[in-house]
Amino acid sequence: MNTYKLTLISLLAAVCVIGRITFQFLPNIQPVTAIIIISGAMVGVLPAICIAIISTYITNLFLGMGIWTIWQMIAWAIIGILAGVIGKYNSKNTMILLTIFAFISAFIYGLIVNLGTFTFAGNFVAYYLAGISFDIAHAVGNVIFMILLFPVLGRIFQYTKHLL
């Protein structure tokens, strides 16, 4: 990795941290997933994974650290990997495709986090169904943040592609 890519990862992780802390009063609505998806599709898998791990760890220092932190890191890293695969095999990186993936990724995130932490509830189906409204809110938030952030980040990544 070059210095520019490391700086970009740091800045995007900082934006994720600020966004997640700013929107903490709205459950499961934050720009983190959208930023990870856009980064994974346009910059690559490794930067998306780094952004996922760094932003989750730092925000959970403020919001509360627990066993769920590991599962959040895993969930967002998997979303970053899938976005990287989409970006690799779809060179156009259309906003529509990534927005659909952002909607679906909220349920992937919810499933992974629920699989990791359902032992507190004892019954996975009941635990998952209790959290489905949060997954829907996450999905709607992802779509809104993709619509807002894709034009800006997409343009930045396009103009700086030769530096990456």
N, C-alpha and C positions, 0 to 999 in steps of 0.2 A: 504494500500500500504506500502511496506517496503522501506527502504532507497535505496536499489539497484534500484528498479523500478522508484522511483522519480528521481534518478540520471540519469538513462537511458532516461527518458522522457526529462529531461533538456538538456542532450547532443544531443539527436535527434532533439529537437526543435532548438538548437543552430546550428546544421548542416543545418537544413532547412533554417534558417535565413541567414546564410552565403551563402548557395547555391542560394537562391532567389535573394539576393542582387548582388552576383557575376554574375548571368545570366540575370540581369535586362535589358541589352541591346538587348536581344532576347525576343521579346514579347511572353508571355505564355509558355516559355520553362524554367522550373526550376525543381529541384529534389523533391520539397515538396510533390507532389501527390504520387510519387513512395515511398517515405519514410513513408508516412501515410498509404499507402496500405500494405507495408511489415510489419509495426508495428502492424497494426490492425489485420492482418492475423496471425502473429506469437506471439504477446504479448497480444493482447486483444483490446476490443473496447474502454475502458476508456483511456488507454494510447494514442491511436490514436486520440481520441477527444481532449485530453489535448495538444498533439503536434500540432494539427490543430489550436486550439485557440491561443496558445502561439506564434507559429511561424507567424501566420497571423497578430496578434496585433503588435508584435515587428517589423516585416518587414514593415508594413504600417506606423509605426512611422518614418521610413526612406524614404519610397517610396511615401507616401502620404496617409493620413487618410481621409475617407469619408464614405458615406452611404454604399458603396460597401464592406467595411471592414466586416460588419455584414454578408452580403450575402456570402462573401468568407469563413468566419468562418463556416457558416451553410453548405455550399457546401462541404468543406473539412471534416467537422464532419460527414456528411452523407456518404461520401466516406469511411471514417474510420469505420463507423458502418457497412456498407456493406462488407468491407474487413474483419472485425471481424466475421461476419456471415459466410463468405466464409472459414475463418480459422477454425471456430468452427466445421463446418460440412464437411470439407475436411482436414483431418489430414495430408495429404501429403504435402499440400501447394506448389504444383508444380509451377515452374517458368512460365510455359506456361499458366496455368489458371490465375495466377495473372497478367501476361503481357497482356493477352486479356482483363481482367478487367481494367487494367491501361489505355488501349486504349479507352475503353467505358467510363471510368470515366471522361475523358476530356470533353466529350459531356454532361455528367451529371453535371459537374462543370459549364460548359458554360451555360447550361439551367437554373440552379438555380441562378447564378449571373445575367443573363439576365432577368429572371423573377423579381428579386428584384430591378433592376435598369432601366428597360425599360421605366419608366415614363418620363425619360429625353428625350427620342426619340419620345414618343407618339404613335408609332405603333410597336407592339411587333414583328410582322413578319419581317418587314424591319430591325428592330434593331437586331434580331437574325440572319438574313441572312448576315448582315454586319459584324457580328462577327464570322461567321462560319470558315473563314480562320484562325482565332486565335485558334479556337477549334481544327482544324486539326493540327496546329503546336503544340498545347498542347498535343494532342494524340501521335504524333510522338515523341515528347520529353519524354513523359511518357514511351513509349516503350524503348527508348534508355537508360533512367535512370534505368528502371527495369532490363535491361540486365546488366548494369554496377553495380548496387547496390545490387541486390538480392543475388548474391553469397557471398558478403562480410557481409551484415547484416544478412542473413540467417545463416551463419556460427557462427556469434557472438551470435545470439539468441539461436541457438542449443546448443552451449557450456555453455551458462549461463542459460539455462532453469530451472535448479534446484534452481537458485537464485530468479527467478521471482515468 
